[in-house]
Amino acid sequence: MTGEKLAVLVAVMGAASYFQTITGFGLGMIVMGASSGFGLAPVATVATLLSLVTLANSAAALPGKLHHIDWRAVGAATVGVLPSVVVGVLLLEYLNRSASGLLQLLLGAVVMYGGLSAALRPAPLPQRSGDRSFFVSGVCGGLLSGMFGVSGPPLIFQFYRQPLTVTQIRCALILIFTVTSATRVVCSAYEGQLGAETWTLAACGAPVVVLMTVAARHFPPPLSAIATRRLAFGVLMGIGVYLMSAAVLHLVHAR
């Protein structure tokens, strides 16, 4: 990797860390999207790198905030996420390219519709959903992660629709993504994928990630709770468009 690409990658990780600390999500999606779009590094390397820097982000974002977390909701979602990631990976292996593309197109449309409808009505639900609902959102998120590498949308939609404060929501999401990242790090280490290049990139990016996370904690943007929810749902719409666009390209190339 050239010095210019490294500088861009580190800058993107810093900006994405700031965004994630404010909203509870976005680090993986922003960095992966920028890396793919600008050809900064191989996808596999970036995926492993993201697992490491996500741990750095959470280490700086969560101290002193754990009392805000709805532990039952986080526990139910996490129990749903972890096994369904494996199911998603296995399911993708059994689907041919055309079927996979059609499924991704459908999922993208559902995600975009969900984000749009929620953005138009950003007020939270009148009462907290049951633990089963959080478990289902975790299962859906895990399947998306295993099949398409995008685990956030069901979890983001689920938590941002709850009658919780923005602080409670973002801390819960950061913790869930931390658990999944830690699991990926263990798996990557077991498979021998944590090479010297990945550790070097993590060493370069982690200080910036921590710095921007601390900056976001002390100097957040002046957004109201409704504005923050609309921002989250707007990003969901963008993810839906991305999934649909990628699916269309896969279908075109498959012919």
N, C-alpha and C positions, 0 to 999 in steps of 0.2 A: 504494500500500500504506500502511495506517495504521501509526502508531507501535507500537500494540499487536501487530499481526500481525508486524511486523518483529522486535519483541522476542521473540515466540514462535518465529519461524523461526530466529533466531540461537541461541536457547537449545536448540532441537532439534538444530541443526547441531553445537553444542558437545557435547551428550550423545552424539550419534551418532559424533562423532569419537573420543570417549573409548572407546566400545564397539569401534569399528573398530581402534583401536590395540591393543586387548587381544586381539581375535579375528582380525583381518585382513580383516574385512568388516562390512557393516551400514550404513555411512554413507549410501549411496544409497537403500537400501531403507527405512531409518527416516525419512529426511527426506522422501522422496517419499510414503510412506504418511501421514505426519503432515500434509504440505501438502495432499494430496488430501482427507484426512478432515476437516480444519479449514478448508479453503478459503483457505489462506494466500496462494497465488500461483498463476498459471496453470502447468499441467504443463510446457509447453514452456520457460517461464522457469526453473522449478526444475531441469529436466533440464540446461540449459546452466549454471546456477549450480553444480550439483553437480560438473560437470566441473572447474570452476575451484577450488572449495574442496577437492576430492579431491587436487589438486596441492599445495595448502597442507598438507593432512594428511600426505601422503607426504614432503614436504620436511622436516617436523619429526619424522616417525616413522622414516625409513630411515637417516639419517646414523649411521655407526658400526655398522650392522647388516647391511651388504651381504655380509659374509663368511658370514652364516648362510644365504644363499639358495642353493637347488639350481638353478643356472643352466640346466642341461639341461631340468629339469622346467618351469621358467618359460618357457624358449624354446619348447619344444614346445607348451605350452598357448597361448602368445601367437600362434604361427603358426596355430593352429586358430581362435582367437577372431576375429581381425581380418577375414578374408574372409567368415566365416560370418555376421557381423553384417549384411553387405550382402545375403547370400542370404536371411536371415531377413526383412529388410524387403521384399524382392522377393516372397518367398513369401506374406507376409501380404497383399500387394496382389492376388494371384491367388485367394486363398481368399474365399469369401463369408462373411458374418457368422456364419451357423450353423456352417459347417465350422470356422471359427476358434475359436468358442466350445467346440465339442466337443474340438478339439485341446488347448485350454488346460485344459479339465476333466481330460483324460487326463494331461497333463503335471503338473498339480497333484496328482493322485492318486499319480503315480509319485514326485514329490518328497516328499510327505508319508510315503509308505511307506518310502522310502529313509532319511529322517530318523528315523522311528520305529524301524526295524530297527537302524540304527547306534547310536541312543541306548541301546537295550537291550543292545548289545554294543559298548561304546565303545573296546575295546582295538584298537590299530592292527593292520594286516596284518603277518604275520611278516617280509616282505621288500618292498622298494620296488617299485612297479609299473614297467613299461617305459615308455620315452618315448612309444610309440604310444598308451598309455592316457591320458597327459596331453594329447596332441594331440586325442584323441577328446573328452575332457572340455572342451577349449577350443572345439571345433566345436559341441558341444551348448550350451555357455554362450553362444557367439556367436549361435546360432539363437534361443535364448530372449531374448537382448537385442534382437535385431532384430525379433522378432515381438511380444514382450510387455514389453520394457524391464526384464527381470529376468535378468541374466547370471550371478548368483552360484551358484545351487544345484549344478550339476554340478561346478564348480571347488571349491566348499567341500567337497562330499562326497569328491571325489577326493583333495584334499590332507589333509583331516583323517583319512582312512583309512590314510595312509602312516606308516611307522615313523620319523617325523621329530619333532623337538621342537616344542613349541607356538611358540617363537620363530621357528624355521625356517618353519613353516606360515604364520604371520601375515605375516612379511616377504615371503614369496613371493606371497601373495594381494594384499597392498597394492601390490606392484610391478606385478602383472598389471593390476589395476584402474587404476593410474596410467597405464600405457601406453594402455589403452582410453580413459581420460579425456582424455589428451593428444591422441589421435586425434580425439575428439569436438570438442575445442576448436579444432583446426585446421579441421575441417569446418565448424563453426559460424562461425568467422571468415571462411572462404571464402564462405559463404552469407549473410554480413552479419547474423548473428543475435546478435552480441555488442554489444548496444546499451548506452546509458548506464545504463539501469535495472539491467541484469545486472551491470555493473561496479560500480555503487553497492552493490548487495546483496552482491557478493563482497567489496568493501572493508570492509563492516560485519561480515561473517561470518568472514573469514579470520583476523583476530587472535584471535577466540574459538576457532576451530578449532585454531590453532597452540597456544594456551594449554592447551586440554583435551588435546591430543595429548601435549604435554610432561608434563602432569600424569599421564597414563596411563603414560608411560614410567617416571616416577619413583615413582608411587604406584599400582601396579596392585592390583586386589582379590586377596585371598589365596585364589586358586583353584588346585587341583591340575590336573595335565595331564588327568586323566580328567574332572574337573568342567568344565574348559574345553571338552573335546570334547563332553560332554553338552550344554553350553550351545549350542554351534554346531549340533548336530543338532536341538536343541529349536527353534532359530530356523528351521532348514530345515522342520520340521513346520509352523511358523506360516506360512512362505511358501507351502507346499503348500495349506494351508487358504485362504489369501488368493487364490491362483490359482483354486482350485475355486469359491470364493464369487463372484469376479468373473465366471467363466465362466457360472455359473448365472444371474446377473443379465443377462448379455449374451443368453443363450438365451431368457430370459423376455421381454426387450424386443424380441427379433427376431421373436417370434410376433405 
